[in-house]
């Protein structure tokens, strides 16, 4: 992902990794449209996305990013998410239709939402506040 900075689990490093991942790894759903079998296995996903440089959809890309963050010592959780489709008057897509990542920093509830698997997403992590 063309990153050569520090590898400490900090919010600043998270944001740099998030941005670089988005700019380096393509989002796409070609596998779904080609009726390829989707297997959420870490070795297969890393082979597809990293080694073969293929595109991926939310579960695949966010899993690879989750794996990277864990390897670097970040405290992360995968979460199910729902997406509001444009032009649907706020109607959500089905549950478990999207996956994202919560990154925890310290004991003071400092959490960030990371999502490198959404085609029209955000370049850096977002502050996550429990409602």
C-alpha positions in Angstrom: 0.0 0.0 0.0 3.0 2.3 -0.5 3.4 3.1 3.2 6.8 3.7 4.8 6.0 5.6 8.0 5.9 4.5 11.6 4.1 1.3 12.5 2.9 2.2 16.0 -0.8 1.6 16.8 -1.8 5.3 16.9 -4.7 7.2 15.4 -2.3 9.1 13.1 -0.8 5.9 11.7 -4.3 4.4 11.4 -5.3 7.3 9.2 -2.2 7.1 7.0 -2.7 3.3 6.5 -6.4 3.8 5.9 -5.8 6.5 3.2 -3.0 4.5 1.5 -5.0 1.3 1.5 -7.9 3.1 -0.2 -5.6 4.6 -2.8 -3.8 1.3 -3.5 -6.4 -1.5 -3.3 -9.4 -1.3 -5.6 -12.9 -1.7 -4.4 -15.1 -3.9 -6.6 -17.6 -6.7 -6.8 -16.3 -8.5 -9.8 -16.2 -11.8 -7.9 -19.9 -11.5 -7.0 -21.0 -10.6 -10.6 -18.9 -13.5 -12.0 -20.6 -15.9 -9.5 -17.2 -16.8 -8.0 -17.5 -18.6 -4.7 -16.8 -16.2 -1.9 -14.8 -17.7 0.9 -13.9 -15.5 3.9 -10.6 -17.3 4.7 -7.6 -15.2 5.6 -5.1 -17.1 3.5 -7.4 -17.0 0.4 -8.3 -13.4 0.9 -4.7 -12.2 1.3 -3.7 -14.2 -1.8 -6.5 -12.7 -3.8 -6.2 -9.1 -2.7 -2.5 -8.7 -1.9 -0.7 -11.2 -4.1 -3.0 -11.3 -7.1 -3.8 -7.5 -6.7 -7.5 -8.2 -7.4 -10.4 -6.0 -6.4 -12.6 -6.8 -3.4 -15.8 -5.9 -1.7 -16.4 -4.8 1.9 -16.0 -8.1 3.7 -12.8 -8.9 1.7 -11.1 -5.5 1.9 -12.0 -4.8 5.5 -10.9 -8.2 6.5 -7.5 -7.7 4.9 -7.2 -4.3 6.6 -8.3 -5.8 9.9 -5.6 -8.5 9.5 -3.0 -5.8 8.8 -4.0 -3.7 11.8 -3.9 -6.7 14.1 -0.4 -7.6 12.9 0.7 -4.1 13.8 -0.7 -4.3 17.3 -3.9 -2.3 16.9 -6.9 -3.4 19.1 -9.6 -4.0 16.5 -13.1 -5.4 16.2 -15.1 -6.3 13.1 -18.6 -5.1 13.1 -21.7 -5.7 11.0 -23.1 -2.5 9.4 -26.1 -1.4 7.3 -25.9 1.1 4.5 -28.5 3.6 3.5 -28.9 3.6 -0.2 -29.2 7.0 -2.0 -32.7 7.9 -3.3 -34.5 5.4 -1.0 -35.8 7.9 1.6 -33.4 6.6 4.3 -34.2 2.9 3.8 -31.4 0.7 5.0 -30.0 -2.3 3.1 -30.4 -5.7 4.9 -28.5 -6.5 8.2 -25.0 -7.9 7.7 -24.9 -6.3 4.2 -21.7 -4.5 5.1 -18.7 -5.0 7.4 -16.5 -2.3 9.0 -13.8 -2.1 11.7 -13.7 -0.4 15.1 -10.2 0.5 16.3 -9.7 1.1 20.1 -7.1 3.4 21.5 -6.5 3.4 25.3 -9.0 2.9 28.1 -10.9 6.2 27.7 -13.3 5.0 25.0 -11.3 6.6 22.2 -12.6 4.6 19.2 -12.3 5.1 15.5 -14.4 3.7 12.6 -12.3 2.3 9.8 -13.8 1.3 6.5 -11.7 0.6 3.4 -14.4 -1.5 1.8 -17.0 1.0 0.7 -16.7 2.4 -2.8 -17.9 5.9 -1.8 -16.3 5.9 1.7 -14.1 8.2 3.7 -10.3 8.7 3.3 -9.4 8.4 7.0 -11.0 6.9 10.1 -13.9 8.6 11.8 -14.4 9.2 15.5 -16.8 6.5 16.8 -19.2 7.5 19.6 -21.6 5.0 21.1 -25.2 6.3 20.9 
